[in-house]
Every structure is written in C-alpha cells, then in structure tokens.
Amino acid sequence: MELRHARYFVAVAECLNFRQAAQRLHLAQPPLSRQIRQLEDDLGVTLFVRDKRKVELTNAGHAFLEEARKLLVQAGHAADVARHTQKGGAGTVRVGLSSGLGAIVSKVVFEHRRRFPAVEVQCRSIFSSFQNEALRRQEIDVGFLRPPVDELNLDCEALYEEGFVVILPKSHRLAKRRSVRLRDIAEEPLIGFNRRLSGLQDKMMGMFNRQGFAPHVVVTHVEAHEEAGAIMVASGKAIFVGPGAILNHSIPGLDLASVRLNEPEAKIEVYAAWRKGEDSVAVRGFLDSIRGALAQPGAKKIA
C-alpha cells in the first residue's frame, strides 16, 4: 500500500461518491476506482459496498478509515519536521560548558528556545580542556570554554573576557579593598588549578612570573569551583585567584570576600567552539542564538 492509496480511500470514504471524490482529488473517476480496487486487493478486504445508487463503507472500511486518517496526519507531520529541521527549527544540540559559565549559557539557551522551541538543547558540565576532545569525538556540538582551544580541528570565536578576582576570607587584611595588585598577594598561598582540566593554572602562574613573583601554590585534591575549595579559602588556608564565576562564594555559612585584581593581564577569554565544517543547520542556528544573546556593539560575530 502506498500513501496515495490511503489518501484516495479517505476521499471516497468521506464523500461516499466516486465522482465527487475524483473531483476533490483532481482525478478522473475510472483511475480512482481502479486505485481503490487495487487497495482492496492488497489488503485482502472489501472496503466499500457499491451499487448504482450508493456507496457505503463495510465494517472493515470503517476500521481502516480511522487508521488511514492517522497515517495521513503522521505523514504530514513527518514532512513538516523535515522542512523545519532543514531550516534549523528542529533537532538536538549538545552543549558543553565549563565551570562558572552556567549563567551565560542559560542566557543563550533561553534565547534559542524562544527562536526554535522545537530544538532540544542538552547541556553537560565539562572541564575546558576536555571539551576539545568531546567536540572532536562528536560527544558535544558546541562548547563554552576557556583556553586552550584546539584551533587546528575546531572553529571558535571569543565571546567576552572574564576579569580575575581574588577570593579571600572576610577576615583577611585585604578583604575590604576595592582592588589589589599582584604584589599585595605575592606571599599568599594560592589554590592551584589542575593543568589537565584548563589553562587557568598557566595563565595565573604566567602573570606572577612576568612580574618576578614565585607564588606558593597549595597542591590539593580539590578544585577551586568545588565547595571544598571555598571551605579552604574561608578557613584561611589559601586564597583563590581567577575568574570570579568559578568559585561559588555565596555558600551559606562561608564568609568570603571578592576583590578585583587590578592588573592588565588579569583576564581570560571565554570562547564558543565547534567542529570545523559543521553542516548541521540546528547547530548553526544555535551559533546564531549565541550571537543574538551575547554579542555587544563592536564584538566579533560568529561565522
């Protein structure tokens, strides 16, 4: 049975008149009659009782009519989905986001949902360095990350710069400052970053080294973004230097202060990255939503 047979049958069943059904379908009556007989032969059932005065549905015809209507509706829906997907209006986009970027990514996701409500956006928290591999292995489609970015295999665009802050216990001597310089914290123990997870450790150490400082980095089994890292800072064991969004300093019961690091190098770029030659219309539509949600006057646009 072909889809056209279902369409022909529904027309005859609704008109109960072959001539009227043929007009509705823009067909001649004899070919329509042959198509209905072929359908009955294929199904092995009688769908209509015909005589010179009237056409009626058999019990099998009534049962088949309900299912044929569902089939035509589903076929129309399938066609709409295909057309919508080609325009980027349907499908799935898998997104990776690094620590502290949830607020920005949620802004993009809300914008994309407004533009393409049928697109499913799946988000995963993945360390920046691991996102390069996840993109190459097609585990995610778009990554929000900090350097390094594998520009050999990926396309990327800088979205904005995060300023660095110093997170201190509120009881610290520098906690009430509006800003601090590197020389002010050069003797303070620092919570380090795992180099395998991001480029933040190299960025932080480079800033100190270029000014002739050799900071004492506390090697721990916690990361700055974890609650355990915040507890270390609050207890006075170490301070944290890096993007303020990474460390959640609003944990109840922890008295932490955030002070701006006033140095020209105290910033790091946040990127959107995707596979080179990406041809998914759904993914390209999501990149457009990033531009719409985050672009500022004078900022580069995502290709």
PyMOL commands that set and color helices and strands:
alter all, ss='L'
color gray80, all
select helices_A, chain A and resi 3-15+18-25+29-43+59-86+102-115+128-136+182-185+200-210+227-234+281-294
alter helices_A, ss='H'
color red, helices_A
select strands_A, chain A and resi 48-50+55-57+91-97+119-125+142-145+154-169+179-180+189-191+216-218+240-243+256-261+267-275
alter strands_A, ss='S'
color yellow, strands_A
deselect
rebuild
show_as cartoon
